[in-house]
Amino acid sequence: MTQQSISATYMRGGTSKGVFFKLSDLPEAAQTPGDARDALLLRVIGSPDPYGKHTDGMGGATSSTSKTVIVGPSASAEHDVDYLFGQVSIDQPFIDWSGNCGNLSAAVGPFAVANGLVDADRLPPGGTGTVEVRVWQVNIQKTLVVRVPVVDGEVQETGDFMLDGVTFPAAEIPVAFRDPVDGEVFPTGNAVDRLEVPTVGQLDATLINAGIPTVFINADAMGYTGTECQDDINNSAAALDALERVRIQGSLAMGLADTPDAAAQRQHTPKVAFVAPPAGYTASSGKAVSAGDIDLLVRAVSMGKLHHAMMGTAAVAIGAAAAIKGTLVNQAAGGGEREAVTFGHPSGTLKVGASAHLVNERWHIEQAVMSRSARVLMEGAVRVPRG
């Protein structure tokens, strides 16, 4: 069996990285959704891998590095490109197409510019400045606006912007998530619900659908402080099992799945996160985070593991929930009205801006904005066995 060569770019976006493809570069059978596309991308990443290492693929064996992106020209005149995201399971033959990756969203803009997917007349005069790449996020049917710095028509990747969770500085890329709510902000109609979680008990929860469906609970309800780092949670099978049970029950309450088994299979959504009021702690990098530097603490689980920083789409959910009085996130941040929040995560801090308004008795969130960075790590071609 010979191998086929497929043009691809390996990129970091925010605190994630993944394999990016132009739609037209994929084999014809993989240019449309279906088994052929999934099989190809699974093999690119190296999944399913019962060893959990992705030794024979491009994945990094974590939820933040087991990702694929497909970008092509947009069919809409209001957008420059269409962006499709696939979250690849590490140990199962499954790709979850149900949500977006907010971190890799920051890399879609630079990828589009570098690959000629943005019309030249959209670039700033003289080729130096900022180009707003209008992205249609296919998974969630939402608009993203990625502000990409360019110099002489080329994407500027280096700079002095530091993002907690990323080792080296790079150019700052603001990302706006326009109208990030799909349907109702609160699928149950409540800012706080009471969940009955098997083997865990009753828990208050904020179930929100902004950025990505997310289940927020209070850290102390699970016996946590909110200052935990990855090893504190990921080294405990009991802790991960309890958080997964919360996630499954939240999924059922939000109407995302009909049965616990279906909810367990839907790994990418919803996310589950626990919150707490501000407190000082030492981040995973050794950086000291002061209680005075943050509004609240948030720890989030992605694909069954505590995330090393924060998922971009979950940050949108955090910003939206913080802006609405009465949610657990808002309460942890001290209550009141706010249009931005800075939260502490395992790798440091992140600020996200969002404002909420009641329109005809329904909550409306116009957009959420945060700054990320992105960089090409490698470009060329991936090799995949034919068939």
N, C-alpha and C positions, 0 to 999 in steps of 0.2 A: 504494500500500500504506500503510495507516495503522499507527500504533504502538499497542501496548497498554501500560497502566500497571499495574505490580505493586508492591504495598507491600513495602518492604525497608528494612533498616537497615545502614548502613556502619559497621563497628566495628573498633577495634583490640583485639586480645587478645595480651598479651605482646609479642613482637617481630614479630608478624604482623598483618595486617588482611584483612578479607574482607567479602563481601556476605552478610547474614543474612536468611533468610526464615522466616516461620511457614509450616508445611506447608499450612495451610488457605488461605493467601493466594496460593499458586501456582495457575496455571491447572489445570483438572481433569486435563488430559492429562499434566501434569508432576508431579502429586501421587504418582505411582507411578514406580518405576525404569524406565528405558528411553530410547529414542532421543529422544522428545519432551522429556524432562527435560534430557538432555545438550545437545541443540541449544539450548534456552532459556538454560541457564546459560553455555554457551560464548559466546552472543551478548551476555549481560549483561557478562561479563568482557572481551569483545572479542577472543576467540580463534576460530580460529587467526590469528595476526598475523605474516606473513612479515617485517615490519619490526621485530618484537620490541619494540614500544612500547606496545601497548594504547591507542592514541590514540582509538579508537572504542569504548571500553568502560570498565568500572569497575576493571579490573585495573591493577596497577602494574608489569607486565612483569618481575617477579621471582618466585621460588618462594614467598617469604613474603608476597606481595601478590596472588597469582593464585589466590584461594581463595573457595569458596562454602560456606555452612552452611545446613542445613534443620533446624528445631526444631519439634517438635510434642508434644502430650500423650503421656505414656507409656502403653502398654498394660499395663504392670506396676504393681501397687500398691506395689512397693518402690522405684519411681523416680518422679520428678516429670515428667521430659521425656525424649524420645528425640532424639538428636543425630546427624545424618548429615553427614559432611564430604566435600567434593569438591575434590581438587587439580586445578586446570585447567592443562593444558599451554599454554604460551605460543604455540608455533608449529605445533602439531599439533591436529587436531580430536578431542581426547581428554580425558576426565576420569577421573582415577584415583580409584576408590572403595575401594582396598585397605587404606588405613590411616587413622590419626587425625592431627589437628593438635593437639599439646599446648598450643601457645600460644593458639589460638583456643578451646580448652576453657575457659580462664579467662573468656572473654566469654560463653559459653553460659549460665552462671549468671545474670549480670546481665540478659542478654537475656530469659531466661525469667521473671525477676521483673518486669521492666519491661513485659512483654507479657501479664501475667496468666496465665501458664502454671503458676504455683506457687500452690497453694491458700492462701488467706488465713490459715488456721489453722497453716500452716507458718512464718509470719513470727514474729519474737520478740514477746513481750508488749509492748504499747505501740508496736510498729512500729519500735523502734530497737534495734539490736544486730547480730547476725549470723544469717543464714539459711543452712542447709546445703542446697544444691540437689543432689538426687540425680539424676545424669545417666546414662542408658543410652547408651553410645557404640555406635551401630548398626554402624559399619564393622568394629570389632574385637570386638563383643559383650562389652564390659567396662563396669564401673561406675566413674564418676568422682564425687567429692564436691567441689563448688565452694562455698567459704565466702564468701558475698557480704555485705558490710557494707551495712546499710540505716539510714536516718534518716527517721522519720515515715512509714515504709512505702515510701520511695523509695530506689532504689539510690544509694549514696554512691560517686561516681566520683573526686572530687578527694581528695588527701591528700599525704603527704610521702614515700611509698615510691618509691625510685628503682630502676629496673631497667636494668642496662647493656644498651644497644641501643635504648633509648627515651629521647627527648630530655627530656621533662617528667615531673615527679612525678605520682603518682596514688594512689588507695587500694590497699592491699595485698589481694590475693585469693589465699589458699592453695588449692592444688588437690591432692587426693589421688587417685592412680591406683591403684585397688584391684585386687589380683591381676593385675598387668599382663602376665603371661605367658600366651601362647596356645599350649597344648601343652607342649613341652619348652623349658626355658630355653636349652639348647644343642641345636639340631636335629640336629647330628652326634654328640652325646654327648660332645664334647670341649671343654675350656676353651680350647684352642688347636689350630688345624688348620694344615696346610701347604697353601697354594693354589699351583697352577701357573697363572700368569697369562700369556697370550700377549703377547709382546713386552716384558713386564715382568720375568718370571722367577718364582722361588719366593719366597713371602712367608708368614710366620707371620700368622695371623689369628684373632681371637676372633669367632665367629659367634653372636650372641645374639638371642633373641626375647623382648624385654621392652620394653614401651612401643611400640616399632616394630622390626621386624627390622633389625639393624644389623651391618655388617661393620667391625670395628676392626682397624687395622694400626698398626705402629710408624712414626712419622714418619721416623726415620733410614733405614728400609728403602727409602723413596722419595726420599731425599736432602733431606728437610725437617728443620726444627728444632722445629716445633710452635708457633712464634711468628708464623707467616705471617698476613697480613691478606688481604682479598679480592683486591686487585689482584695480589698475588704469585702467586696461583693462577689467577684468572679471566682474566688477560691472557695466559696461556700455553695455547695449544690442545693442546700436547703433554702438559702436566700434567693437563688435564681429560680428555684421551683415556685416559691411563694410569689415572687414578682410576676412570673409567667401566669400564675393562676389569676392574679389581679388583672393582667392584660387581657386574658381570655374573657373574664367576666365583664370587663369594660367593653370589649369588642361586641359581646352579645347585647349589652345595654344600648350601645350606639347603633345597633342594627347592621353592623358590618359583617356579621356571620350569623347563621341560624343555629349552629350547634357548636359545642366546645371543640369537637374534632376539626370542624371547618375553621374555627378561630385559630386553632393551633397551627394549621397549615398556612394560614395567612400571616406569614412571619414578619413582613415589613410594616404592616399597619394593623392596629394602632400601635403607637409607642406608649411606654409607661414610664413615668418620671415621678420622683418624690422631691418635695420642696420643704424648706425650713427658713426661718428668719435668719438675718445675717449673723455670721460668726466667723472668727478668724481661723485659718487653717493653712497648712503647707501643701501647695499643689504638687503634682507628680514630678514636676521639673525641679522642685526645691524652692520655688518662688513662694514668698510669704504673701498671703492674701489677707488683708485686714478687713474686719467687719465694717469699717467705715468706708471701704472702697466699693461696697456692693449693696444692692437693695434686698437681695435674698440669695438663698442657696438652691441649686437644682442639680439633681443627678438623674440621668436618663439611661434607659436600657434599649439597646438596638440589637435585633436578631439574637436575643437570648443572652447578651452580655452587657455589663455596664460599659457605656461609651467612654472613651478616654478623654473626650472633651464634650462637645455638644453637636448634635445633628443640626444642620442649618434650618430644616423645616420645623424641627422641634423648637428651635429658637423663635421662629415665627409664632408658634403656638404659645410659647412663654410670653412673648410681647403682647399678643392679643389678650391672653387671659389676665395678664397684669393690668391691662387697661380697663377691665370690666370689674366694677365693685362687686364684692361678694365671693368671687372665685377663690379657691385655695391659694392660687398663685398671688392674687391681689392681696389676700390676707397676710401671706408670708412676707410680702413686700411692705407691709404696714398699712394697707388699705388706702382709700382715697382715689382721686383721679390722677392719672399719669399718662404721658405720651411716649415715655421711654423707660427702659429698665435695664440696669446692669446686674447681672447675676454671676455667682461663682460656680464654676464647674470643676471637674477633677484636674484640668490642666491650667486653670487660671480664671479669667473673667471675660465676659462678652457683653456688649451693649447692643440692644435691639430697640428700634423705635416703632411704635404702633399706636394708633388712636382708634377708639371705638365710639360709635354714635348710635343712638336709637332712632330708627327711621320706620315710622308706621308700626311701632312696637316690636320691631325686629332689630337686633344688633347688626351693625354694618361696620366693617373694617376696610377702609379704602386701600391701604397698603401697609406693609411692614418692610423696614429697611435695615440692613446691616452691612458692614464692610467685611470682605474676605480678601483673599489673594489667590493667585493661581500661577502655575508654571508647567511648561512642557518638560517632562523628565526624559522621554525618549520618543523618537518618531522613526517610522520606517514600515515594517511589516511584521505581523505575527504569522507563525506557521501552525497549521492545524491539519492532522491526518485527513485525507479525503474520505468521504463516506461517513 
